[in-house]
């Protein structure tokens, strides 16, 4: 039985007969995964392990009933297009696209294969799905940020570094087009916290360094680094520059704090990979992505790095520490 015929059999069958039929059909089924960071990054290791563990718990054994093919450092339009092409050549039954570049590439190139996206902010306004409740087409998945999160980043930055007066917001618009409206909303919210904020779109390490040096030169400078695949892969550069210039910074991803950043507030992407495995399971058992709602964030994590705080001369208030979900000593 061909794989496409097998997927047709899956629709309208109960879950347990599906697994039985799958064991008799052409095996393994293939899942293609596009990851924005390098395979060696601790967060990538955790996501991969969580995803495969969750699949195993659902009855799918990587290496026997399924094969998972990864593509790493898919962090811009060009790399995403290449990774999508490579995975399509493997004839995957489902694609998992992590972050906006991968999801947009899959949306453009993949029209019949189901796609589960992870960490894609504003998927409706980006045109990736028709609506959150009824995605339509062949994509569904998990959104990452809401427009109001920028105000929370400002609040936390002011709380951990009360002397901050001027905030730069950095992101790469090529790899994170969603960041533009979020940055604009953050700029608009700044006066509420007696702050002045500016949006700083940038590309490449040289522009990142120039932006951080300029913000650090401001009296009471502070930084917000949006969760952008491009800046994430330059985490060591960004964290190192902030420490060197004693610039307090807030990040949208926990992995930035694990690499030495000061504070992060965002979703737990490792845990979302457990949910992504459940969506993959549902699709392999016959459900259509068009009918599976896109999930929005329900929980944000606050992570503080005390070592990073000490390195730039900050004392973190006990009231902030007790609210943290995780404190790195």
C-alpha positions as CSV (number, residue, x, y, z in Angstrom):
1,X,0.0,0.0,0.0
2,X,1.4,3.4,-0.9
3,X,1.8,6.0,1.7
4,X,-0.8,8.4,0.3
5,X,-3.3,5.5,0.0
6,X,-2.5,4.7,3.7
7,X,-3.3,8.2,4.8
8,X,-6.6,7.9,3.0
9,X,-7.4,4.8,5.0
10,X,-6.6,6.7,8.2
11,X,-9.5,9.1,7.9
12,X,-12.6,7.7,9.4
13,X,-11.0,4.9,11.4
14,X,-10.7,4.5,15.1
15,X,-7.3,5.2,16.7
16,X,-6.4,1.7,17.7
17,X,-7.2,0.0,14.3
18,X,-5.1,2.8,12.7
19,X,-2.0,1.8,14.6
20,X,-2.6,-1.9,13.8
21,X,-3.0,-1.0,10.1
22,X,0.0,1.2,10.2
23,X,2.1,-1.7,11.4
24,X,1.1,-3.7,8.3
25,X,1.5,-0.7,5.9
26,X,4.6,0.8,4.5
27,X,6.7,1.7,7.5
28,X,8.0,3.9,8.8
29,X,5.8,7.0,8.3
30,X,8.0,10.1,8.0
31,X,7.9,13.4,9.9
32,X,10.0,16.3,8.8
33,X,11.0,18.9,11.4
34,X,12.5,22.3,10.7
35,X,14.3,23.8,13.7
36,X,15.5,27.4,13.9
37,X,18.6,26.8,16.1
38,X,21.6,24.5,15.8
39,X,21.3,20.9,16.9
40,X,23.9,21.4,19.6
41,X,21.9,24.1,21.4
42,X,20.6,22.9,24.8
43,X,17.1,24.1,23.9
44,X,17.2,22.2,20.6
45,X,18.3,19.0,22.5
46,X,15.4,19.4,24.9
47,X,12.8,20.1,22.2
48,X,13.9,17.1,20.2
49,X,13.9,14.8,23.2
50,X,10.4,16.0,24.4
51,X,8.9,15.6,20.9
52,X,10.2,12.1,20.4
53,X,9.3,11.0,23.9
54,X,5.7,12.4,23.5
55,X,5.4,10.5,20.2
56,X,6.6,7.3,21.8
57,X,4.0,7.8,24.6
58,X,1.3,8.1,21.9
59,X,2.4,4.8,20.4
60,X,4.8,6.0,17.7
61,X,8.3,4.6,17.9
62,X,10.9,6.7,16.2
63,X,12.9,4.2,14.1
64,X,10.1,1.7,13.6
65,X,6.6,3.1,13.1
66,X,7.9,6.6,12.3
67,X,11.1,8.2,11.1
68,X,11.8,11.8,12.1
69,X,14.0,13.8,9.7
70,X,15.4,17.1,11.1
71,X,16.7,20.2,9.4
72,X,18.6,22.6,11.7
73,X,19.3,26.4,11.7
74,X,16.2,27.1,9.5
75,X,16.3,30.8,10.5
76,X,15.6,32.8,7.4
77,X,13.7,32.7,4.1
78,X,16.6,31.2,2.1
79,X,17.5,28.4,4.6
80,X,13.7,27.7,5.1
81,X,13.2,27.3,1.4
82,X,16.1,24.9,1.1
83,X,15.0,22.9,4.2
84,X,11.5,22.6,2.9
85,X,12.7,21.4,-0.5
86,X,15.0,18.8,1.1
87,X,12.2,17.5,3.3
88,X,9.7,17.3,0.5
89,X,12.2,15.1,-1.4
90,X,11.8,12.6,1.5
91,X,8.0,12.4,1.0
92,X,7.0,13.2,4.6
93,X,3.5,12.5,5.9
94,X,3.6,15.5,8.2
95,X,5.9,18.5,8.5
96,X,6.6,20.3,11.8
97,X,7.7,23.9,11.0
98,X,9.3,25.8,14.0
99,X,9.2,29.6,13.9
100,X,8.0,31.9,11.2
101,X,10.5,31.4,8.4
102,X,9.9,27.6,8.3
103,X,6.1,28.1,8.6
104,X,6.0,30.6,5.7
105,X,8.2,28.5,3.5
106,X,6.0,25.5,4.2
107,X,2.9,27.6,3.5
108,X,4.3,28.6,0.1
109,X,5.6,25.2,-1.0
110,X,3.4,22.6,0.6
111,X,-0.2,22.3,-0.4
112,X,-1.3,18.8,0.3
113,X,1.0,17.5,3.1
114,X,-0.2,18.4,6.7
115,X,1.9,21.0,8.5
116,X,2.0,21.7,12.2
117,X,3.7,24.9,13.0
118,X,5.2,25.9,16.4
119,X,6.1,29.4,17.7
120,X,4.5,31.4,15.0
121,X,3.1,34.7,16.2
122,X,0.1,36.3,14.5
123,X,-0.5,33.4,12.0
124,X,-3.8,34.9,10.8
125,X,-2.4,38.4,10.0
126,X,0.6,36.7,8.3
127,X,-1.9,34.8,6.1
128,X,-0.7,31.4,7.2
129,X,-4.2,30.3,8.4
130,X,-7.7,31.6,7.8
131,X,-8.6,31.8,11.4
132,X,-7.5,30.4,14.8
133,X,-10.6,28.4,15.3
134,X,-10.8,27.1,11.7
135,X,-7.4,27.2,10.1
136,X,-8.5,25.9,6.7
137,X,-5.9,24.5,4.3
138,X,-3.2,22.2,5.4
139,X,-1.6,24.1,8.3
140,X,-2.4,24.3,12.0
141,X,-0.3,24.6,15.1
142,X,0.8,26.8,18.0
143,X,1.1,30.6,18.2
144,X,3.8,32.1,20.3
145,X,3.1,35.7,21.3
146,X,0.2,38.1,21.8
147,X,0.4,41.8,21.0
148,X,0.2,42.8,24.7
149,X,3.4,40.9,25.6
150,X,5.5,44.0,24.8
151,X,4.0,45.9,27.7
152,X,4.9,43.1,30.0
153,X,8.5,43.1,28.8
154,X,8.7,46.9,29.5
155,X,7.3,46.4,32.9
156,X,9.8,43.7,33.8
157,X,12.7,45.7,32.4
158,X,11.8,48.7,34.5
159,X,11.3,46.4,37.5
160,X,14.7,44.7,37.3
161,X,16.5,47.9,36.2
162,X,14.6,50.9,37.6
163,X,17.1,53.4,36.2
164,X,16.2,52.5,32.6
165,X,14.7,55.3,30.6
166,X,15.4,54.6,27.0
167,X,14.6,51.1,25.4
168,X,15.8,49.8,22.1
169,X,13.8,46.9,20.6
170,X,15.8,44.7,18.2
171,X,14.6,42.2,15.7
172,X,15.2,41.1,12.1
173,X,12.2,41.9,9.9
174,X,13.3,39.3,7.3
175,X,13.1,36.3,9.7
176,X,10.4,37.8,12.0
177,X,7.9,39.9,10.0
178,X,5.5,39.5,12.9
179,X,7.9,41.5,15.1
180,X,7.1,44.8,13.4
181,X,3.5,45.2,14.9
182,X,4.7,43.7,18.2
183,X,7.5,46.2,18.3
184,X,5.2,49.1,17.4
185,X,2.8,48.1,20.2
186,X,5.7,48.0,22.6
187,X,6.8,51.5,21.6
188,X,3.2,52.7,22.1
189,X,3.0,51.2,25.6
190,X,6.3,52.7,26.8
191,X,5.0,56.1,28.1
192,X,2.8,54.1,30.6
193,X,6.1,53.1,32.3
194,X,7.7,56.5,31.9
195,X,9.9,55.1,29.2
196,X,10.9,56.0,25.7
197,X,11.2,53.1,23.3
198,X,12.4,52.8,19.7
199,X,12.1,50.0,17.2
200,X,15.4,48.9,15.7
201,X,15.1,46.5,12.8
202,X,18.5,45.1,11.9
203,X,20.2,42.4,9.8
204,X,23.5,40.8,10.6
205,X,26.1,40.8,13.4
206,X,27.5,44.2,12.5
207,X,24.2,45.9,12.8
208,X,23.4,44.2,16.1
209,X,26.7,45.4,17.6
210,X,26.1,48.9,16.4
211,X,22.6,49.0,17.8
212,X,23.6,47.7,21.2
213,X,26.5,50.1,21.4
214,X,24.2,53.0,20.6
215,X,21.5,52.0,23.1
216,X,24.1,51.5,25.8
217,X,25.4,55.0,25.2
218,X,22.0,56.4,26.1
219,X,21.4,57.6,29.7
220,X,19.4,54.8,31.2
221,X,19.6,52.5,28.2
222,X,17.9,49.1,28.1
223,X,17.2,46.5,25.5
224,X,14.3,44.2,24.4
225,X,15.3,41.3,22.1
226,X,12.3,39.9,20.3
227,X,12.2,36.1,19.9
228,X,13.5,36.0,16.4
229,X,15.3,33.0,14.8
230,X,18.1,35.3,13.5
231,X,18.9,37.0,16.8
232,X,18.5,33.7,18.7
233,X,21.3,32.2,16.7
234,X,23.4,35.2,17.6
235,X,22.7,34.8,21.3
236,X,26.3,34.6,22.4
237,X,27.1,37.9,20.6
238,X,24.1,39.7,22.0
239,X,24.5,38.5,25.5
240,X,28.2,39.2,25.5
241,X,27.7,42.7,24.2
242,X,25.1,43.4,26.8
243,X,27.3,42.2,29.6
244,X,30.3,44.2,28.2
245,X,28.3,47.4,28.0
246,X,26.4,46.7,31.3
247,X,23.1,47.0,29.4
248,X,20.0,45.4,31.0
249,X,18.1,43.3,28.5
250,X,14.8,41.4,28.4
251,X,14.4,38.5,26.0
252,X,11.4,36.6,24.6
253,X,13.0,33.2,24.9
254,X,14.3,31.2,27.9
255,X,17.2,29.9,25.9
256,X,18.6,33.4,25.7
257,X,18.8,33.5,29.5
258,X,20.2,30.0,29.7
259,X,23.0,31.3,27.5
260,X,23.7,34.2,29.9
261,X,21.0,36.7,29.3
262,X,19.4,38.7,32.1
263,X,15.7,38.0,32.0
264,X,13.2,36.3,29.7
265,X,9.4,36.3,29.6
266,X,7.8,34.0,27.1
267,X,6.2,30.6,26.3
268,X,7.9,27.3,27.2
269,X,8.6,26.0,23.7
270,X,9.9,22.7,25.0
271,X,6.5,21.9,26.5
272,X,4.8,23.1,23.3
273,X,6.7,20.3,21.5
274,X,4.7,17.8,23.6
275,X,1.5,19.4,22.3
276,X,2.9,19.4,18.8
277,X,3.4,15.7,19.0
278,X,-0.3,15.3,20.0
279,X,-1.3,17.3,16.9
280,X,1.0,15.1,14.7
281,X,-0.6,12.0,16.3
282,X,-4.1,13.3,15.5
283,X,-3.2,14.0,11.9
284,X,-1.6,10.6,11.4
285,X,-4.8,9.1,12.7
286,X,-6.9,10.9,10.2
287,X,-7.8,14.4,11.4
288,X,-7.4,17.3,9.0
289,X,-5.3,20.3,9.9
290,X,-8.1,22.5,8.6
291,X,-10.3,21.3,11.5
292,X,-7.8,21.5,14.3
293,X,-7.7,24.9,16.0
294,X,-4.5,26.9,16.3
295,X,-3.6,27.1,20.0
296,X,-2.6,30.4,21.5
297,X,-0.3,30.8,24.5
298,X,-1.9,30.0,27.8
299,X,1.2,30.4,30.1
300,X,4.2,32.6,30.1
301,X,7.4,31.8,32.0
302,X,9.5,34.4,33.8
303,X,13.2,33.3,34.0
304,X,15.9,35.4,35.7
305,X,19.7,34.9,35.6
306,X,21.3,36.2,38.8
307,X,24.8,35.7,37.5
308,X,24.0,38.0,34.6
309,X,22.4,40.5,37.0
310,X,25.6,40.6,39.1
311,X,27.8,41.0,36.0
312,X,26.1,44.3,35.1
313,X,25.8,45.5,38.7
314,X,22.1,44.8,39.3
315,X,20.5,43.6,42.5
316,X,17.2,41.8,41.8
317,X,14.4,42.8,44.1
318,X,13.1,39.9,46.2
319,X,9.5,40.7,45.1
320,X,10.6,39.9,41.5
321,X,12.5,36.8,42.4
322,X,9.6,35.2,44.1
323,X,7.5,35.6,41.0
324,X,10.1,33.9,38.8
325,X,9.3,30.4,37.4
326,X,13.0,29.7,37.2
327,X,16.1,31.4,38.7
328,X,19.5,30.7,37.3
329,X,22.2,31.1,40.0
